[in-house]
Amino acid sequence: MAKTNSKNEKNVNYSEEIKKLKENGPERLYILRGKEDYLREQYLLKLKQVCLPDGEDSFSYKRIDGPELNVNELRAAVDAMPFLTERTFVELRNLDFGKMKPPEDFLAVFSDIPEYCTVAMVFSSEDKIDGKLKLVKEIKKQALDLNFNAQAQGPLINWVVRHFAAAGKSIDLQAVQRLIFISGEYMGKLIPEIDKITAYAKGDKVTVADVEAVANHIPEAQLFDMTDYISKREYNNAAAEMAELLADKNNSPIMLIAVLGAQMRKLYAAKLAQLNNMGTSYVMEVCAYKYDFQAVNLMKSARGFSLKQLKRAVELCAEADYKMKSSSADDEGLLIETMMRIASGEENATN
């Protein structure tokens, strides 16, 4: 049986896993999960191609959807002999381990998958796996557990460049970094943004201006831009960012104050790093950044604040968050007031 990667949550190196799959062949049991839906589905496609080189058919391929998984149906699918193929492939979706009753019956099936069969349990970015369940712990001992998440900086940048090139466009590094910064690092969400930018850009080369014009801005990026405008004393631009965030009904004030609080804590950490002569590697670690340009941008923005201002900004966000969650206060008004107090350069009253 295949063994789990490890108990840690290191992200999958996609290229490395594809290489292993081609060189070593398929395992019997997989857990495919993580926030990077695009890579997870791409790996599943490659896995199917290795297991079923002649394509899917009703004899060699079975898909079973949960959450009410029937153990007898599962056993029948796993035990079915290949017909005109060397292997069979069973794809399981929408699983709920808590509903697999009795769990020992399911474990017996997963622990005794025939040599000719591969079973892939596929979980979307929205699915939750309760790692405390005994059944989950035992299955992970048998499975190759692949957690697909955002890729490292180099592979992701190269992937973006290749996608623009496939559409007949070139793009410079600064524009790629801005796209990842404002639209997020997940490939499935970047693909429609790349398509929009490709259609919008007039010339053969995509610029930062093209990216800014049409790419979707996630709230985290807009709040970063807002605090960056404040650091530069560009208050009208900061107010415009806040107005745009509030105009989007998907953004609740409680969510925005939480994100703003997290941003101010990161700026505080970056300021401490500057005052103590620590570089971007320290900021990347404490802020859980994957990409060095994120830390560089943060440290540039932190230069526009004093340490006392940032400490007070963190407190203001915490106070507003508490008021929103514990009273019937005007949440939107509290958010705007907090932003204005941060912009005014308010310092801690005890300092």
C-alpha positions in Angstrom: 0.0 0.0 0.0 1.0 3.6 -0.5 2.1 5.6 2.5 1.0 9.1 3.4 3.6 11.8 2.6 3.9 12.9 6.3 1.8 14.4 9.0 2.8 17.9 8.1 0.9 20.1 5.7 3.6 20.9 3.2 2.3 21.9 -0.2 2.6 19.5 -3.1 5.3 20.1 -5.6 3.2 19.5 -8.7 6.0 18.8 -11.2 7.7 16.5 -8.7 4.5 14.5 -8.1 3.8 14.2 -11.8 7.4 12.9 -12.4 6.9 10.3 -9.6 3.6 9.2 -11.1 5.1 8.7 -14.6 8.2 6.9 -13.2 6.7 4.8 -10.5 3.1 4.3 -11.7 -0.1 4.8 -9.7 -0.6 4.0 -6.1 -3.7 2.1 -4.9 -5.3 4.9 -2.7 -5.1 8.7 -3.0 -6.4 11.6 -1.0 -6.5 14.7 -3.3 -7.3 17.9 -1.5 -6.3 21.5 -1.0 -7.2 25.0 -2.0 -5.6 24.9 -5.4 -8.5 23.3 -7.3 -6.9 23.7 -10.7 -3.8 21.7 -9.9 -5.8 19.1 -8.0 -8.0 18.5 -11.0 -5.0 18.5 -13.4 -3.3 15.9 -11.3 -6.5 13.8 -11.2 -6.6 14.0 -15.0 -3.0 12.8 -15.3 -3.7 10.0 -12.8 -6.6 8.8 -14.9 -4.5 8.9 -18.0 -1.9 6.7 -16.4 -4.4 4.2 -15.0 -6.7 4.2 -18.1 -4.5 5.1 -21.1 -7.3 4.1 -23.5 -9.8 6.4 -21.8 -12.8 5.9 -19.4 -15.5 3.3 -19.9 -18.2 1.9 -17.8 -16.2 -1.2 -17.0 -12.8 0.4 -16.0 -14.0 3.7 -14.5 -16.5 4.2 -11.6 -17.5 7.5 -10.0 -19.3 7.4 -6.7 -20.7 10.6 -5.1 -21.3 11.0 -1.3 -21.9 12.0 1.3 -24.0 8.9 1.9 -21.4 6.5 0.6 -22.7 2.9 0.5 -20.0 0.4 1.6 -21.4 -2.4 -0.5 -21.4 -0.2 -3.6 -17.8 0.9 -2.8 -16.7 -2.7 -2.3 -18.2 -3.8 -5.6 -16.5 -1.0 -7.5 -13.1 -1.7 -5.9 -13.3 -5.4 -6.5 -14.5 -5.3 -10.1 -12.0 -7.0 -12.4 -10.5 -5.0 -15.3 -12.1 -5.7 -18.7 -9.9 -5.1 -21.7 -7.7 -2.9 -19.5 -4.9 -3.5 -17.0 -6.4 -1.3 -14.3 -9.6 0.0 -12.9 -10.1 3.5 -11.5 -12.6 4.5 -8.8 -13.2 8.2 -8.2 -15.0 9.2 -4.9 -16.4 12.7 -4.5 -18.3 14.7 -1.8 -17.3 12.4 0.9 -18.1 12.8 4.6 -16.0 10.5 6.7 -18.3 11.1 9.7 -21.2 9.4 7.8 -19.2 6.3 6.9 -21.0 3.8 9.3 -19.8 1.5 10.5 -16.3 2.9 10.0 -14.5 -0.5 10.3 -16.4 -1.8 7.2 -15.1 1.1 5.1 -11.6 0.8 6.5 -11.6 -2.9 5.6 -12.3 -1.9 1.9 -9.7 0.9 1.8 -7.1 -1.4 3.4 -7.5 -4.2 0.9 -7.6 -2.5 -2.5 -6.5 -5.0 -5.2 -3.2 -4.4 -7.1 -5.1 -3.6 -10.3 -7.3 -0.9 -8.8 -6.6 2.8 -8.0 -9.0 4.7 -5.7 -8.9 8.5 -5.6 -10.8 10.4 -2.9 -11.2 14.0 -4.2 -12.0 16.9 -2.0 -12.7 20.5 -3.2 -11.3 23.6 -1.6 -14.6 23.9 0.3 -14.5 20.4 1.8 -13.4 19.9 5.4 -11.6 16.7 6.6 -11.8 16.0 10.3 -8.3 14.7 11.0 -9.3 13.7 14.5 -11.6 10.9 13.3 -10.0 7.5 13.8 -11.2 6.4 10.3 -9.4 9.4 8.8 -6.2 8.6 10.7 -6.2 5.0 9.6 -7.0 5.8 5.9 -4.1 8.3 5.8 -1.8 5.5 6.8 -2.8 3.7 3.6 -3.1 6.6 1.2 -0.9 9.0 -0.6 -2.2 12.3 0.8 -1.6 15.2 -1.6 -2.5 18.7 -0.4 -2.6 21.0 -3.4 -2.1 24.6 -2.5 -0.6 27.7 -4.0 2.6 27.0 -5.8 6.0 28.5 -5.1 6.9 31.9 -6.6 9.0 30.7 -9.5 6.7 28.0 -10.8 3.6 30.2 -10.5 5.3 33.2 -12.3 6.4 30.9 -15.1 2.9 29.4 -15.4 1.4 32.9 -15.7 3.9 33.9 -18.4 3.3 30.7 -20.3 -0.5 31.3 -20.3 -0.1 34.8 -21.7 2.4 33.5 -24.3 -0.2 30.8 -25.4 -2.6 33.7 -26.1 0.1 35.6 -28.1 1.0 38.1 -25.3 4.2 38.8 -23.4 4.2 40.2 -19.9 7.0 41.6 -17.7 7.8 40.5 -14.2 6.3 43.5 -12.5 2.9 43.0 -14.2 2.9 39.3 -13.3 3.6 40.1 -9.6 0.9 42.7 -9.6 -1.6 40.3 -11.1 -0.8 37.6 -8.4 -0.9 40.3 -5.7 -4.3 41.8 -6.6 -6.1 38.6 -7.8 -4.6 36.0 -5.6 -2.2 33.1 -6.1 -4.7 30.3 -7.1 -4.5 29.2 -10.7 -8.2 28.5 -11.1 -9.0 32.1 -10.2 -6.1 33.5 -12.3 -7.2 31.9 -15.5 -10.3 34.1 -16.1 -8.2 37.1 -15.1 -5.6 36.2 -17.7 -8.3 35.8 -20.3 -9.8 39.2 -19.5 -6.4 41.0 -19.6 -5.5 39.3 -22.9 -8.7 40.5 -24.5 -8.2 44.0 -23.1 -4.5 44.7 -23.7 -4.0 46.6 -27.0 -0.4 45.7 -27.7 1.6 42.5 -27.8 3.0 43.2 -24.3 0.8 43.2 -21.1 1.6 46.1 -18.8 0.8 46.8 -15.1 -1.8 49.3 -16.3 -3.6 46.6 -18.3 -3.6 44.4 -15.2 -4.9 47.2 -13.0 -7.6 48.1 -15.5 -9.5 44.8 -15.7 -8.2 42.2 -13.2 -10.3 41.4 -10.2 -9.0 42.9 -6.9 -9.5 40.7 -3.9 -10.4 42.5 -0.6 -7.0 41.7 0.9 -5.3 43.5 -2.0 -7.6 46.5 -1.8 -7.1 46.9 1.9 -3.3 46.7 1.4 -3.6 49.5 -1.2 -5.8 51.5 1.1 -3.2 51.4 4.0 -0.4 52.0 1.4 -2.2 55.2 0.3 -2.5 56.2 3.9 1.3 55.7 4.4 1.9 58.0 1.4 -0.6 60.6 2.7 -2.9 60.0 -0.3 -6.1 60.1 1.7 -8.5 60.6 -1.2 -7.2 57.5 -2.9 -7.5 55.6 0.5 -11.1 56.8 0.9 -11.9 55.7 -2.7 -10.6 52.2 -1.9 -12.8 52.0 1.2 -15.9 53.2 -0.7 -15.3 50.6 -3.4 -15.0 47.8 -0.8 -18.2 48.9 1.0 -20.0 49.1 -2.3 -19.5 45.4 -2.8 -22.2 43.7 -0.8 -20.1 40.5 -0.6 -17.8 42.4 1.8 -19.3 42.7 5.3 -17.8 45.3 7.7 -16.9 42.5 10.1 -14.9 40.6 7.5 -13.2 43.9 6.4 -12.2 44.9 9.9 -10.7 41.4 10.4 -8.7 41.7 7.2 -7.7 45.3 8.0 -6.6 44.2 11.5 -4.5 41.4 10.0 -2.9 43.9 7.6 -2.0 46.3 10.4 -0.4 43.5 12.3 1.7 42.7 9.3 2.7 46.3 8.9 3.7 46.4 12.6 5.8 43.3 12.1 7.5 44.9 9.1 8.2 48.0 11.0 9.8 46.0 13.8 11.9 44.3 11.2 13.1 47.6 9.8 14.0 49.0 13.2 15.9 45.8 14.1 17.7 45.5 10.7 15.9 42.3 9.8 15.2 41.5 6.1 12.4 40.2 3.9 13.0 36.6 4.9 12.0 37.4 8.5 8.9 39.3 7.3 7.9 36.4 5.0 8.1 34.0 7.9 6.2 36.0 10.5 3.5 37.1 7.9 3.2 33.7 6.3 4.0 35.1 2.9 4.9 32.7 0.0 6.4 35.4 -2.3 9.3 37.8 -1.6 7.6 40.7 -3.5 4.8 40.6 -1.0 7.3 41.3 1.8 9.1 44.0 -0.2 5.8 45.8 -0.8 4.9 45.5 2.9 8.2 46.9 4.1 7.9 49.9 1.7 4.5 50.7 3.0 5.6 50.3 6.7 8.1 53.2 6.2 5.2 55.6 6.1 4.1 54.8 9.6 5.7 55.1 13.1 5.8 52.1 15.3 3.5 53.9 17.8 1.0 54.6 15.0 0.9 50.9 13.9 0.6 49.7 17.5 -2.4 52.0 17.9 -3.9 50.9 14.6 -3.8 47.2 15.7 -5.6 48.2 18.9 -8.2 50.3 17.0 -9.0 47.3 14.7 -9.3 45.0 17.7 -11.6 47.4 19.5 -13.8 47.9 16.4 -14.0 44.1 15.9 -15.1 43.6 19.4 -17.8 46.3 19.2 -19.1 44.8 15.9 -19.4 41.4 17.4 -20.8 42.3 20.9 -23.2 45.1 20.2 -25.7 46.5 17.7 -23.4 49.2 16.7 -23.3 50.7 13.2 -20.7 48.3 11.7 -20.0 50.3 8.6 -19.7 53.5 10.5 -17.3 51.8 12.9 -15.2 50.6 10.0 -15.0 54.0 8.4 -14.2 55.7 11.8 -11.4 53.2 12.4 -9.9 53.9 9.0 -10.1 57.6 9.6 -8.4 57.3 13.0 -5.6 55.2 11.5 -5.3 57.8 8.7 -5.0 60.7 11.2 -1.9 59.1 12.6 -3.4 58.4 16.1 -0.8 57.0 18.5 -1.3 54.9 21.6 -2.5 57.1 24.4 -0.2 55.5 27.0 2.9 56.5 24.9 
